[in-house]
Amino acid sequence: MRPRVALVSARAARHLDEDLAPLLAALHQAGADAAVADWDDPEVDWRAFRLALLRSTWDYTERLAQFLAWADRTSKLTTLVNSPAVVRWNTDKHYLRDLARAGVPIVSTRFVEPGEDSAQALQGFLAHECAGEWVVKPAVGAGSRDAARYARGDERAAAAHIERLLQAGRSVLLQPYLAQVDRHGETALIYFGGRFSHAIRKGPLLRRGDAPTDALFAEEHITARTPAAEELQVAERVLAALPFATPLYARVDEIRCEDGKPVLLELELTEPSLFFAHDPGAARRLADQLCCQLPPPSR
């Protein structure tokens, strides 16, 4: 019998996830029967699948506890990829602290926690960073949702943004806005089974004066990109620093500092877009990796 595989999505994301159709086709060609299932659908019998592959569960950010509990339960019924341990670590951007301690170059980051004074935290950050522009975003978030870019003169609006997130019980990241993003964009390097697959360029996402988006993700301009050697080296350092075995899929998002050196912006191990449209063989590479890792059928 052909093994059954679930591609785990969300009701609001199904028609937005451009990776689903090519991955369904690639899994079929690789010898698996794949179907899309919503993570919070109570009618899904996860035991019917040999493996459940997290894909576009993009609505979890405002109900993280429910999502993590679902991941723990589901992992007892089938093999969940990436694993609950990986998901728990990666869904909160405090993981950047772990990677920085391991020597990974990251964008300079100041965390603001609930209970802190938002204006005071921002003032301290700006005094330390001397940043002309900066970004405010939640520690639990995806797709630039609830993130915004500010400049000198916007301190009151930025502090109000921080305060809104803190009042909702959410931790906040403050990061300098690196002008190289406007010229060079971001580079997203995608790995399957620890091996480099392909890369894309993202155009600038955050424009000064734009309010934080409340959509599942901000609109992106994507093109294929051949990564530079130093970008590949940073990505390898990131994967080597993980506190667990290299997961089945990973997306390493990098930007360049003012000196031109690449640094880690975010590491996506839970539900990243993998941009199959920009590399015709990418979906099949992931499907082959997945089929090689399928657990044996239960008796």
C-alpha positions as CSV (number, residue, x, y, z in Angstrom):
1,M,0.0,0.0,0.0
2,R,1.1,3.5,-0.7
3,P,1.9,5.4,2.5
4,R,-0.5,8.2,3.4
5,V,1.0,11.6,4.2
6,A,-0.8,14.7,5.5
7,L,0.2,18.2,4.5
8,V,-0.9,20.2,7.5
9,S,-2.4,23.6,6.7
10,A,-5.1,26.0,8.0
11,R,-8.5,26.8,6.6
12,A,-7.5,30.4,6.0
13,A,-4.2,29.5,4.3
14,R,-5.2,26.7,1.9
15,H,-5.9,29.1,-1.1
16,L,-2.8,31.1,-0.3
17,D,-0.2,28.4,0.0
18,E,1.3,28.0,-3.5
19,D,3.6,25.2,-2.3
20,L,0.7,22.7,-1.7
21,A,-0.1,21.7,-5.3
22,P,3.5,21.0,-6.4
23,L,4.2,19.1,-3.2
24,L,1.1,17.0,-3.6
25,A,2.2,16.1,-7.1
26,A,5.8,15.4,-6.1
27,L,4.7,13.1,-3.3
28,H,2.4,11.2,-5.6
29,Q,5.3,10.7,-8.1
30,A,7.5,9.6,-5.2
31,G,5.0,6.8,-4.2
32,A,2.9,8.4,-1.5
33,D,-0.8,9.3,-1.2
34,A,-0.9,12.9,0.2
35,A,-3.8,15.0,1.3
36,V,-4.2,18.4,2.8
37,A,-5.6,18.6,6.4
38,D,-6.2,21.6,8.7
39,W,-4.4,21.4,11.9
40,D,-7.4,22.4,14.0
41,D,-10.0,20.3,12.2
42,P,-11.5,17.9,14.9
43,E,-12.7,15.6,12.2
44,V,-9.2,14.6,11.0
45,D,-8.0,11.2,12.1
46,W,-4.3,11.7,12.3
47,R,-3.7,8.0,13.0
48,A,-4.7,7.4,9.3
49,F,-1.5,9.0,8.2
50,R,2.0,7.6,8.3
51,L,3.4,11.1,8.6
52,A,2.1,14.6,9.0
53,L,4.2,17.4,7.4
54,L,3.7,20.9,8.8
55,R,3.2,23.3,5.9
56,S,1.0,26.4,6.1
57,T,-0.4,26.5,9.7
58,W,-0.2,30.3,9.5
59,D,-3.0,31.1,11.9
60,Y,-1.3,29.7,15.0
61,T,0.5,32.8,16.2
62,E,-2.4,34.2,18.3
63,R,-3.2,30.8,19.8
64,L,0.2,29.3,20.2
65,A,-0.6,27.3,23.3
66,Q,-3.5,25.5,21.5
67,F,-1.2,24.8,18.5
68,L,1.6,23.4,20.6
69,A,-0.8,21.2,22.5
70,W,-2.2,19.9,19.2
71,A,1.4,19.2,18.0
72,D,2.1,17.2,21.2
73,R,-1.1,15.2,20.8
74,T,-0.7,14.6,17.1
75,S,2.9,13.4,17.5
76,K,1.5,10.5,19.6
77,L,-0.8,9.5,16.8
78,T,1.6,9.8,13.8
79,T,5.0,11.1,13.0
80,L,4.9,14.9,13.0
81,V,7.6,16.8,10.9
82,N,9.2,18.9,12.0
83,S,8.9,17.5,15.5
84,P,7.1,19.2,18.5
85,A,10.4,19.9,20.2
86,V,11.6,21.8,17.1
87,V,8.3,23.6,16.8
88,R,8.2,24.6,20.4
89,W,11.7,26.1,20.2
90,N,11.2,27.8,16.8
91,T,7.8,29.4,17.2
92,D,9.2,31.9,19.7
93,K,12.0,34.2,18.4
94,H,13.8,34.0,21.7
95,Y,15.7,31.3,19.9
96,L,17.8,34.1,18.4
97,R,19.4,34.4,21.9
98,D,20.4,30.7,21.8
99,L,21.9,31.0,18.3
100,A,23.8,34.3,19.2
101,R,25.3,32.5,22.3
102,A,26.4,29.7,20.0
103,G,28.3,32.3,17.9
104,V,25.9,32.7,15.0
105,P,25.9,36.3,13.6
106,I,22.4,37.7,14.0
107,V,20.7,41.0,13.6
108,S,21.2,43.0,16.8
109,T,18.1,42.3,18.9
110,R,16.6,43.7,22.1
111,F,13.7,41.8,23.6
112,V,11.1,43.7,25.6
113,E,9.0,41.6,27.9
114,P,5.5,42.2,29.4
115,G,5.8,44.3,32.5
116,E,8.6,46.5,31.1
117,D,8.1,50.2,30.3
118,S,7.7,50.4,26.5
119,A,9.0,54.0,26.2
120,Q,11.9,53.4,28.4
121,A,12.9,50.2,26.6
122,L,12.7,51.9,23.3
123,Q,14.8,54.8,24.5
124,G,17.4,52.5,25.8
125,F,17.5,50.5,22.6
126,L,17.9,53.7,20.5
127,A,20.6,55.0,22.7
128,H,22.6,51.7,22.4
129,E,22.0,51.1,18.7
130,C,22.1,54.7,17.4
131,A,19.6,53.4,14.9
132,G,18.2,55.9,12.4
133,E,15.4,53.4,11.6
134,W,14.2,50.3,13.5
135,V,11.7,47.5,13.4
136,V,9.1,46.5,16.1
137,K,7.7,43.0,15.9
138,P,6.3,40.3,18.2
139,A,8.5,37.4,19.4
140,V,5.7,35.0,18.3
141,G,4.6,36.0,14.8
142,A,4.9,35.0,11.2
143,G,4.8,36.6,7.8
144,S,5.7,40.2,9.1
145,R,2.3,40.2,10.8
146,D,2.1,42.9,13.5
147,A,5.6,44.2,12.5
148,A,6.3,47.8,11.4
149,R,9.3,50.0,10.5
150,Y,9.9,53.3,12.3
151,A,12.4,56.3,12.1
152,R,13.5,59.2,14.3
153,G,10.4,61.3,15.0
154,D,8.2,58.2,15.2
155,E,9.2,57.3,18.8
156,R,5.7,57.9,20.2
157,A,4.0,55.7,17.6
158,A,6.7,53.0,18.0
159,A,6.2,53.0,21.8
160,A,2.5,52.7,21.4
161,H,3.0,49.7,19.1
162,I,5.3,48.1,21.7
163,E,2.7,48.8,24.4
164,R,-0.1,47.2,22.5
165,L,1.8,44.0,22.1
166,L,3.0,44.0,25.7
167,Q,-0.6,44.6,26.9
168,A,-1.7,41.5,24.9
169,G,0.9,39.5,26.9
170,R,3.3,39.3,23.9
171,S,7.1,39.7,24.0
172,V,8.5,42.2,21.5
173,L,11.7,42.4,19.4
174,L,13.4,45.7,18.6
175,Q,15.9,45.5,15.8
176,P,17.7,48.2,13.7
177,Y,16.4,48.5,10.2
178,L,19.4,47.7,8.0
179,A,19.4,49.9,4.8
180,Q,21.0,47.1,2.8
181,V,17.6,45.4,2.8
182,D,16.3,48.2,0.5
183,R,19.2,47.6,-2.0
184,H,19.9,43.9,-1.6
185,G,16.7,42.4,-0.2
186,E,16.7,39.3,2.0
187,T,18.2,36.0,1.0
188,A,16.2,32.9,2.1
189,L,18.3,29.7,1.9
190,I,16.3,26.4,1.9
191,Y,17.6,23.1,3.2
192,F,16.1,19.6,3.0
193,G,17.7,17.0,5.2
194,G,20.5,19.3,6.0
195,R,21.5,19.8,2.4
196,F,21.1,23.0,0.5
197,S,18.3,22.9,-2.0
198,H,17.7,26.4,-3.4
199,A,17.5,30.1,-2.5
200,I,15.2,33.1,-3.2
201,R,15.4,36.8,-2.9
202,K,12.7,38.7,-1.0
203,G,12.2,42.3,-1.7
204,P,11.8,44.8,1.2
205,L,8.7,44.0,3.2
206,L,8.4,46.8,5.6
207,R,7.9,50.4,4.3
208,R,8.2,53.3,6.6
209,G,4.8,54.7,7.5
210,D,2.9,51.5,6.8
211,A,0.8,50.2,9.6
212,P,1.4,46.6,10.8
213,T,-0.6,44.1,8.6
214,D,-3.3,42.1,10.2
215,A,-3.4,39.6,7.3
216,L,-1.8,36.2,7.5
217,F,1.3,37.6,5.9
218,A,2.6,40.7,4.2
219,E,2.7,40.7,0.4
220,E,6.2,39.7,-0.9
221,H,8.1,40.2,-4.1
222,I,10.1,36.9,-4.7
223,T,12.7,36.0,-7.3
224,A,15.2,33.2,-7.6
225,R,18.7,33.9,-6.2
226,T,22.1,32.2,-6.2
227,P,23.4,32.7,-2.7
228,A,26.9,34.0,-2.2
229,A,29.5,31.8,-0.5
230,E,29.4,33.9,2.7
231,E,25.6,33.5,2.9
232,L,25.9,29.7,2.6
233,Q,28.6,29.8,5.3
234,V,26.2,31.6,7.7
235,A,23.4,29.2,7.0
236,E,25.7,26.2,7.7
237,R,26.7,27.8,11.0
238,V,23.0,28.2,11.9
239,L,22.2,24.6,11.3
240,A,25.3,23.4,13.1
241,A,24.3,25.4,16.2
242,L,20.8,23.9,16.5
243,P,20.1,22.3,19.9
244,F,18.7,19.2,18.2
245,A,19.4,17.1,15.1
246,T,19.1,18.8,11.7
247,P,15.3,18.8,10.9
248,L,13.8,17.6,7.6
249,Y,13.3,21.2,6.3
250,A,14.8,24.6,7.2
251,R,14.7,28.0,5.8
252,V,17.5,30.4,6.8
253,D,16.6,34.1,6.2
254,E,19.6,36.4,6.0
255,I,20.1,40.1,5.4
256,R,23.3,42.2,5.1
257,C,24.7,44.6,7.6
258,E,26.1,48.0,6.5
259,D,29.5,46.4,6.1
260,G,28.0,44.0,3.6
261,K,28.4,40.9,5.8
262,P,25.3,38.6,6.0
263,V,23.6,37.9,9.3
264,L,20.7,35.8,10.4
265,L,17.3,37.6,10.5
266,E,15.1,34.6,11.2
267,L,15.2,30.8,11.1
268,E,12.0,29.1,9.9
269,L,11.6,25.5,11.0
270,T,7.8,25.3,11.5
271,E,5.7,26.5,8.6
272,P,7.9,28.3,6.1
273,S,7.0,28.9,2.5
274,L,9.6,26.9,0.5
275,F,9.0,28.7,-2.9
276,F,8.9,25.6,-5.1
277,A,7.8,27.8,-8.1
278,H,11.4,29.3,-8.2
279,D,13.1,25.9,-8.5
280,P,11.4,23.2,-10.6
281,G,13.1,20.3,-8.8
282,A,12.7,21.5,-5.2
283,A,9.3,19.9,-4.5
284,R,10.6,16.5,-5.6
285,R,13.7,16.8,-3.5
286,L,11.6,17.4,-0.4
287,A,9.3,14.5,-1.4
288,D,12.2,12.1,-1.8
289,Q,13.7,13.2,1.5
290,L,10.4,12.7,3.2
291,C,9.7,9.3,1.7
292,C,13.2,8.1,2.8
293,Q,12.3,9.1,6.4
294,L,8.9,7.5,6.5
295,P,8.5,5.3,9.6
296,P,7.5,1.7,9.0
297,P,3.8,0.9,9.0
298,S,2.3,0.0,12.3
299,R,1.1,-3.5,12.7
